[in-house]
Amino acid sequence: MNDIQTKFSDKVKHLEASAIREIFKILAKPGIISFAGGAPDPTLFPKKELSEIAADVLLNQGEIALQYGVTEGYAPLRQWVKDRLTRQGILNGQDETIIVSGGQQGIDLASKSLLNPGDGVVCEEPSFIGGLNSFRSNNAEIYGVPVQEDGLDTDKLENLLKEHSNIKVLYTIATFQNPSGITMSLQKRKKLLELAERYDFIIFEDNPYGDLRFAGEDVPTIKSMDHDGRVVYLGSFSKILSPGLRLGFVSCDPALMERMIICKQVQDVHTNVLSQMIAYEFVTRCDIDAHIANLRQVYGKKCRLMMECMDRYFPACVKHTCPQGGLFLFCTMPKQYDSKKVMEKALEKGVAFVPGATTMIDASASYSTFRMNYSTASEEEIKIGIQTLGEVLKEIVGE
């Protein structure tokens, strides 16, 4: 009898399916209030505008939209992205930009282009499961550095860099971090870039949520301060337009971009041309900034409501972060409690969230943290769901 598992490659045999995706299977049960996803509010998708644009593109530019495209991306959309990033002060003209099939592909292409087995990658703890699995699949050695109230602990990072000479990449979601919602301070961003120059590593700055600020002041991206081609900047249309279009972008050093283009040609040849053309027509025909302003207003209101409900219904010993944007906040119980066990009880009551283990390098360990998403649920679901979760938490951890 052939045991196919014995033939799995070293790159994938130890990978686990995303626990968040597995949770989605549970959410098919009717009546579940989910704070587990990471998706935008579907009621905010510009469905009417996109449907009209799609029909027009297919009727009048179908020969282009339905044909093979260039690997670098649909030229008008690619130029629009470069121009927008330049106006925002993120790019200084030295970098190249590629349109990719979602931000996740950007992480994976950059990883494949840089990492050899055993190379070190520093990740925030907690971090994004998609990034962690990309590094795992490239047989990297992953090191975790805690996230503090103002971002990555740069002192612990420096100690780590002194101890390990194999570190080649650092991965950060510096703005409205997934899963914590925390934003790295300007001081720490500058320190991180200084350390990258001193210890010669590359920074992956993943910024899918940067446009979704609803409180506080903008903080310059790390990429905007990069004059040495040391930062790979990753962005996405998923959170500002539609995740189903599967569109992201990467801007980085031209030599690295050349390697990424070759890797992409192996993966999928090119990003979906029809999606790119629809996105380009939307951002040029419609007011994308007004659309983003509406997203900010709605998500800000939902976030404030969720925090108000948590402050009212959660035990005092359960703390939460206070995001200034993005889609998530992070909760911390006393250390002796395991959020996976709390999740089981919460599901019995019809509420779901993401246990903290999913966001950590050692996903098999016990963690007292959990991620909450406020973008997808309605305001009424937030009120009912947080009150219900508060009751579960009081049963387990007390008042």
Disulfide bonds with the S-S distance in Angstrom:
none
